[in-house]
Amino acid sequence: MTTGLTFSKSIQRLSQRSSNVWDIHDKACARLDAGEEIHLLSVGDPDLATLDSTINHTIESLRKGRTHYSPGAGEAELLKTIAEIEAKASQKPCSPDEVLIYPGATHAIYSVMACLLDDGDEIVVPEPMYIGYHGIFDAIGAKVVNVPLEVHDNFNLDADAVKAAISENTKVLFLNTPGNPAGNMIAPEVLADLAQYCLERNIWLVCDEVYSMITYDKRHTSIRRAAAKLDNIIIIDGLSKSHAMTGWRLGWSVAPAAVTEKLLQFSSSIIFGCCQFIQDAATFALKNDEEYMNSMREEYKTRRDYAYKRLKTMPGLKCQAPQGGMFLMVDVTDIAADGFAFASDLLDKQGVSVLPGEGFGPSTKGFVRISLTLGVSELEKALDKVEQYTLSLNA
């Protein structure tokens, strides 16, 4: 490459961040593609299929010629459908002009952050956090202030710790409930308290709620429902997890109409609307898949209960039952130097792929994340191998 050519500060920041947290997963995928028996417990891509009825509706949409440009904010029927769902969930009015469609929730988060943050602005984020957030905040140039979750209290969020981390330079508080990787759910009273605290200090509160439909012993409470006022509230959601539609790439934000107008200005500059037929599929799924979502929730609960029961009895492992999401965080510090060492050796010796906890933040050094994206019969085989590995370390 020609020496004098340079890249932006944004890509330089991204290049400086180590990406080796995914190396083990990538190695596992390569071995799987080569024909080896590998158990993938390292990624949050549901094994459950998109419903045939949604697929058939999409084919019908394509045949009707729904392959043209879409309005920048999204198709009217999809905006209306999401607004109705949000109004019901929050018990507060929600109109279609408060909703904005994006090609995936990750894209939505990046777009929202780009609208709210300038280079050097502070964003307060509980950790451990989803790996993808790091890249978004790096690309924007935000200064991330971590608030450690209470690791040994089921990753509970301490509101006082959040408030202590907020300074006069804080522009955004970013929350994720139910959380990835820990499956923690933020209590409604904590959400209400933090929403009011941020409002009084002119701080945006953005909440990623993409796992809102995958909860176990209690139902999700949206920040829109908990907050007394919504002036500073933006939520992110999508279809990837709730409807097993990761590859369809459809997400959205919900914010006050005046805020959504600003978000649309940015979104329109980088995408010229989302696919019509994908939006038709999303509208159909949101209107018709409630029974499927309920059965999916029960399936994940069965998997969670089984995995938790197995893992907590394995020598050298410690874990807590997640309240939501599709992952378990497992403490391996009693038998491994760190999460990387455990995950790498487990893959090499047993053909099971898990994700090192170090990628999610300093609080989970010495943890691994185990995905619930295999059915119980396959999960049993994978956990048998994990148990064999832990027994060998304790022999």
C-alpha positions as CSV (number, residue, x, y, z in Angstrom):
1,M,0.0,0.0,0.0
2,T,1.2,3.5,-0.8
3,T,2.9,5.0,2.3
4,G,1.3,8.4,2.1
5,L,-2.3,7.2,2.2
6,T,-4.0,7.5,5.6
7,F,-7.2,6.5,7.2
8,S,-9.7,8.4,9.5
9,K,-9.3,8.5,13.2
10,S,-12.4,6.4,13.5
11,I,-10.8,3.4,11.7
12,Q,-7.6,3.9,13.5
13,R,-9.4,3.6,16.8
14,L,-11.2,0.5,15.6
15,S,-7.9,-1.0,14.4
16,Q,-6.3,-0.5,17.9
17,R,-9.0,-2.6,19.6
18,S,-8.1,-6.3,19.7
19,S,-10.6,-8.5,17.9
20,N,-9.2,-11.8,19.1
21,V,-12.2,-12.4,21.3
22,W,-13.8,-13.8,18.1
23,D,-10.8,-15.9,17.1
24,I,-11.9,-19.0,18.9
25,H,-15.4,-18.8,17.4
26,D,-13.9,-18.3,13.9
27,K,-11.6,-21.2,14.4
28,A,-14.5,-23.4,15.5
29,C,-16.5,-22.4,12.4
30,A,-13.6,-23.2,10.1
31,R,-13.3,-26.7,11.7
32,L,-17.1,-27.2,11.5
33,D,-17.0,-26.3,7.8
34,A,-14.2,-28.8,7.3
35,G,-16.5,-31.5,8.5
36,E,-15.4,-31.9,12.2
37,E,-18.0,-32.4,14.9
38,I,-18.0,-29.0,16.7
39,H,-20.5,-27.7,19.2
40,L,-21.0,-24.0,18.7
41,L,-22.0,-22.3,21.9
42,S,-20.2,-19.0,21.1
43,V,-22.7,-16.9,19.1
44,G,-26.2,-15.6,19.6
45,D,-27.7,-16.7,16.4
46,P,-30.8,-18.7,17.2
47,D,-31.0,-22.3,15.8
48,L,-34.8,-21.8,15.6
49,A,-36.1,-21.0,12.1
50,T,-38.1,-18.1,10.9
51,L,-41.7,-19.2,10.6
52,D,-42.7,-20.6,7.2
53,S,-45.7,-18.3,7.2
54,T,-43.4,-15.3,7.4
55,I,-41.2,-16.7,4.6
56,N,-44.2,-17.3,2.4
57,H,-45.5,-13.8,3.0
58,T,-42.1,-12.5,2.0
59,I,-42.1,-14.5,-1.2
60,E,-45.6,-13.1,-2.0
61,S,-44.3,-9.6,-1.4
62,L,-41.5,-10.1,-3.8
63,R,-43.8,-11.5,-6.4
64,K,-45.9,-8.4,-6.0
65,G,-42.9,-6.3,-7.0
66,R,-42.1,-4.9,-3.5
67,T,-38.5,-4.4,-4.5
68,H,-38.3,-0.6,-4.8
69,Y,-37.2,2.3,-2.7
70,S,-39.0,2.7,0.6
71,P,-39.8,5.9,2.6
72,G,-36.8,7.0,4.7
73,A,-38.5,6.4,8.0
74,G,-40.0,3.1,7.0
75,E,-43.2,1.7,5.5
76,A,-46.3,3.2,7.0
77,E,-47.9,-0.1,8.0
78,L,-44.7,-1.3,9.8
79,L,-44.4,2.1,11.6
80,K,-48.0,1.9,12.7
81,T,-47.6,-1.8,13.9
82,I,-44.5,-1.0,16.0
83,A,-46.1,2.1,17.5
84,E,-49.2,0.0,18.5
85,I,-46.9,-2.6,20.1
86,E,-44.9,0.0,22.0
87,A,-48.0,1.8,23.2
88,K,-49.4,-1.4,24.6
89,A,-46.1,-2.4,26.2
90,S,-45.4,1.0,27.8
91,Q,-49.0,2.0,28.6
92,K,-48.1,5.4,27.0
93,P,-49.2,6.8,23.7
94,C,-46.8,6.1,20.8
95,S,-47.4,7.4,17.2
96,P,-45.8,6.2,14.0
97,D,-43.8,9.4,13.7
98,E,-41.8,8.3,16.8
99,V,-40.6,5.1,15.0
100,L,-37.6,4.8,12.6
101,I,-36.6,1.7,10.7
102,Y,-33.0,0.6,10.2
103,P,-31.2,-2.4,8.6
104,G,-30.7,-4.1,12.1
105,A,-30.6,-3.0,15.7
106,T,-26.8,-2.5,15.6
107,H,-27.2,-0.1,12.7
108,A,-29.9,1.7,14.8
109,I,-27.5,2.0,17.8
110,Y,-24.7,3.4,15.6
111,S,-27.0,5.9,14.0
112,V,-28.5,7.1,17.3
113,M,-25.0,7.5,18.8
114,A,-23.8,9.4,15.8
115,C,-26.7,11.8,16.3
116,L,-26.1,12.3,20.1
117,L,-22.3,12.2,20.6
118,D,-19.4,14.2,19.4
119,D,-15.8,13.1,19.5
120,G,-14.7,13.1,23.1
121,D,-18.2,13.1,24.7
122,E,-18.8,10.8,27.6
123,I,-21.1,7.9,27.5
124,V,-21.8,5.9,30.7
125,V,-22.3,2.1,30.1
126,P,-22.7,-0.8,32.5
127,E,-20.3,-3.6,31.9
128,P,-19.9,-6.4,31.0
129,M,-21.5,-5.2,27.7
130,Y,-22.2,-6.7,24.3
131,I,-19.0,-6.8,22.3
132,G,-20.4,-4.9,19.4
133,Y,-21.0,-1.8,21.5
134,H,-17.2,-1.3,21.8
135,G,-16.8,-0.8,18.1
136,I,-19.7,1.6,17.8
137,F,-18.4,3.8,20.6
138,D,-14.9,3.7,19.2
139,A,-16.1,4.7,15.7
140,I,-18.0,7.6,17.2
141,G,-15.0,8.7,19.3
142,A,-16.9,8.6,22.5
143,K,-15.2,8.4,25.9
144,V,-16.7,5.3,27.5
145,V,-17.2,5.3,31.3
146,N,-17.8,1.8,32.6
147,V,-20.0,1.0,35.5
148,P,-19.3,-2.6,36.7
149,L,-22.4,-4.7,37.3
150,E,-22.5,-6.7,40.5
151,V,-21.0,-9.8,39.1
152,H,-21.7,-12.1,42.1
153,D,-25.3,-10.7,42.6
154,N,-26.6,-12.0,39.3
155,F,-25.1,-9.0,37.5
156,N,-27.4,-6.6,39.2
157,L,-27.2,-2.9,38.3
158,D,-26.6,-0.5,41.2
159,A,-28.3,2.8,40.4
160,D,-26.0,4.7,42.9
161,A,-22.9,3.4,41.0
162,V,-24.4,4.7,37.8
163,K,-25.1,8.1,39.3
164,A,-21.5,8.2,40.7
165,A,-20.1,7.6,37.2
166,I,-22.1,10.5,35.7
167,S,-20.3,13.7,35.4
168,E,-20.9,17.2,33.9
169,N,-19.4,15.8,30.7
170,T,-21.8,12.9,30.4
171,K,-24.0,13.1,27.3
172,V,-25.6,9.7,27.2
173,L,-26.4,6.8,29.6
174,F,-26.7,3.6,27.6
175,L,-28.5,0.6,29.1
176,N,-29.2,-2.9,27.8
177,T,-32.0,-4.9,29.4
178,P,-32.3,-7.9,29.3
179,G,-28.5,-7.8,29.0
180,N,-26.0,-9.4,26.7
181,P,-23.9,-11.2,27.9
182,A,-25.2,-11.6,31.5
183,G,-29.0,-11.9,31.0
184,N,-29.6,-9.4,33.8
185,M,-32.8,-7.4,33.9
186,I,-32.9,-3.9,35.3
187,A,-35.7,-3.4,37.9
188,P,-38.5,-1.0,36.9
189,E,-37.8,1.2,39.9
190,V,-34.1,1.5,38.9
191,L,-35.1,2.4,35.4
192,A,-37.5,5.0,36.6
193,D,-34.9,6.5,39.0
194,L,-32.2,6.7,36.3
195,A,-34.6,8.1,33.7
196,Q,-35.5,11.0,36.1
197,Y,-31.9,11.5,37.2
198,C,-30.8,11.8,33.6
199,L,-33.7,14.1,32.6
200,E,-32.9,16.5,35.4
201,R,-29.3,16.7,34.1
202,N,-30.1,16.9,30.3
203,I,-28.6,13.5,29.7
204,W,-29.9,11.2,27.0
205,L,-31.0,7.7,28.1
206,V,-30.7,5.1,25.3
207,C,-31.9,1.5,26.1
208,D,-31.2,-1.5,23.9
209,E,-34.2,-3.8,24.4
210,V,-33.6,-6.4,21.7
211,Y,-33.9,-9.3,24.1
212,S,-37.2,-8.0,25.6
213,M,-39.2,-11.0,24.4
214,I,-36.7,-13.6,25.8
215,T,-37.3,-13.5,29.6
216,Y,-37.9,-16.3,32.1
217,D,-39.2,-15.8,35.6
218,K,-40.6,-12.3,35.1
219,R,-41.5,-10.2,32.1
220,H,-39.5,-7.3,30.7
221,T,-40.3,-3.7,31.7
222,S,-39.4,-1.2,29.0
223,I,-37.7,2.1,30.0
224,R,-40.6,3.8,28.2
225,R,-43.0,2.3,30.7
226,A,-40.8,3.0,33.7
227,A,-40.0,6.6,32.9
228,A,-42.3,9.4,34.0
229,K,-41.4,11.5,31.0
230,L,-40.0,10.4,27.7
231,D,-38.3,13.6,26.5
232,N,-34.8,12.1,26.8
233,I,-35.6,8.4,26.2
234,I,-34.7,6.4,23.1
235,I,-35.2,2.7,22.8
236,I,-33.7,0.2,20.3
237,D,-35.4,-3.0,19.3
238,G,-35.5,-5.5,16.5
239,L,-36.6,-8.9,15.1
240,S,-33.3,-10.8,15.2
241,K,-33.8,-12.5,18.6
242,S,-37.6,-12.3,19.2
243,H,-38.5,-13.8,15.9
244,A,-35.4,-15.8,14.9
245,M,-34.7,-13.4,12.1
246,T,-31.0,-12.4,12.5
247,G,-30.2,-12.5,8.8
248,W,-33.1,-10.4,7.8
249,R,-31.5,-7.2,9.3
250,L,-34.5,-5.2,10.6
251,G,-34.4,-3.0,13.7
252,W,-35.9,0.2,14.9
253,S,-35.7,3.1,17.3
254,V,-38.5,4.7,19.2
255,A,-38.1,8.3,20.5
256,P,-40.1,11.5,20.7
257,A,-41.2,12.7,17.3
258,A,-38.9,15.7,17.3
259,V,-36.0,13.5,18.2
260,T,-36.9,10.9,15.5
261,E,-37.0,13.7,12.9
262,K,-33.3,14.4,13.7
263,L,-32.4,10.7,13.7
264,L,-34.0,10.5,10.2
265,Q,-31.8,13.3,8.9
266,F,-28.7,11.2,9.7
267,S,-30.2,7.8,8.7
268,S,-31.3,9.2,5.3
269,S,-27.7,10.3,4.6
270,I,-26.4,6.8,4.8
271,I,-29.3,4.5,3.7
272,F,-32.1,5.3,1.3
273,G,-34.8,3.4,3.1
274,C,-34.8,-0.3,4.0
275,C,-36.0,-3.2,1.8
276,Q,-39.7,-3.1,1.1
277,F,-40.2,-6.9,1.2
278,I,-38.2,-7.2,4.5
279,Q,-40.4,-4.6,6.0
280,D,-43.5,-6.5,4.8
281,A,-42.1,-9.6,6.4
282,A,-41.5,-7.7,9.7
283,T,-45.0,-6.3,9.7
284,F,-46.5,-9.8,9.1
285,A,-44.2,-11.3,11.8
286,L,-45.1,-8.7,14.4
287,K,-48.8,-9.2,13.8
288,N,-48.9,-12.9,13.6
289,D,-46.0,-14.5,15.5
290,E,-47.1,-14.1,19.1
291,E,-47.8,-17.8,19.6
292,Y,-44.4,-18.6,18.1
293,M,-42.7,-16.1,20.4
294,N,-44.3,-17.6,23.4
295,S,-43.2,-21.1,22.4
296,M,-39.7,-19.8,21.7
297,R,-39.5,-18.2,25.2
298,E,-40.5,-21.6,26.7
299,E,-37.9,-23.4,24.7
300,Y,-35.2,-21.0,25.8
301,K,-36.3,-21.4,29.4
302,T,-36.1,-25.2,29.1
303,R,-32.5,-24.8,27.7
304,R,-31.6,-22.3,30.4
305,D,-32.9,-24.5,33.2
306,Y,-31.1,-27.5,31.8
307,A,-27.7,-25.7,31.2
308,Y,-27.8,-24.0,34.6
309,K,-28.5,-27.3,36.4
310,R,-25.6,-29.0,34.6
311,L,-23.0,-26.2,34.8
312,K,-23.5,-25.3,38.5
313,T,-22.5,-28.8,39.5
314,M,-19.4,-29.1,37.3
315,P,-16.1,-29.0,39.2
316,G,-14.4,-25.6,39.1
317,L,-17.3,-23.8,37.5
318,K,-19.6,-21.2,39.0
319,C,-22.7,-19.6,37.3
320,Q,-26.0,-17.9,38.1
321,A,-29.3,-18.3,36.3
322,P,-29.8,-15.5,33.8
323,Q,-33.2,-13.6,33.9
324,G,-33.4,-13.1,30.2
325,G,-31.5,-13.4,26.9
326,M,-29.9,-16.5,25.5
327,F,-26.6,-16.8,27.3
328,L,-25.1,-17.9,30.6
329,M,-21.9,-16.4,32.0
330,V,-19.7,-19.0,33.7
331,D,-16.9,-18.2,36.1
332,V,-13.9,-20.4,35.4
333,T,-11.3,-18.6,37.6
334,D,-10.9,-21.7,39.8
335,I,-9.6,-23.8,37.0
336,A,-8.2,-21.5,34.3
337,A,-5.9,-18.6,34.0
338,D,-8.6,-16.6,32.2
339,G,-11.5,-17.0,29.8
340,F,-9.3,-17.1,26.7
341,A,-7.2,-20.0,28.1
342,F,-10.3,-22.0,29.1
343,A,-12.2,-21.4,25.8
344,S,-9.1,-22.1,23.6
345,D,-8.3,-25.3,25.4
346,L,-11.9,-26.5,25.5
347,L,-12.1,-26.1,21.7
348,D,-8.8,-27.9,21.1
349,K,-9.6,-30.8,23.4
350,Q,-13.3,-31.2,23.3
351,G,-14.6,-29.4,20.1
352,V,-16.8,-27.0,22.1
353,S,-16.7,-23.3,21.2
354,V,-17.5,-20.7,23.9
355,L,-16.7,-17.0,24.0
356,P,-14.1,-15.6,26.4
357,G,-15.6,-13.2,29.0
358,E,-12.7,-10.7,28.6
359,G,-14.3,-9.4,25.4
360,F,-17.3,-8.0,27.3
361,G,-15.4,-6.0,29.9
362,P,-12.9,-6.1,32.8
363,S,-15.6,-7.4,35.2
364,T,-15.8,-10.8,33.4
365,K,-12.1,-11.6,33.1
366,G,-12.0,-15.3,33.9
367,F,-15.5,-15.9,32.6
368,V,-16.9,-17.5,29.4
369,R,-20.2,-16.9,27.7
370,I,-22.2,-20.0,26.8
371,S,-25.0,-19.6,24.2
372,L,-28.4,-21.4,24.5
373,T,-28.7,-21.7,20.7
374,L,-28.7,-25.5,20.6
375,G,-31.7,-27.7,21.4
376,V,-31.5,-29.7,24.6
377,S,-30.3,-32.9,22.9
378,E,-27.4,-31.1,21.3
379,L,-26.8,-29.0,24.4
380,E,-26.5,-32.2,26.4
381,K,-23.8,-33.5,24.1
382,A,-21.9,-30.2,24.3
383,L,-22.2,-29.9,28.1
384,D,-21.1,-33.6,28.5
385,K,-17.9,-32.5,26.8
386,V,-17.5,-29.4,29.0
387,E,-17.9,-31.6,32.0
388,Q,-15.3,-34.1,30.7
389,Y,-12.9,-31.2,30.3
390,T,-13.5,-29.8,33.8
391,L,-13.1,-33.2,35.3
392,S,-9.7,-33.6,33.5
393,L,-8.6,-30.3,35.0
394,N,-9.5,-31.4,38.4
395,A,-8.0,-34.9,38.1
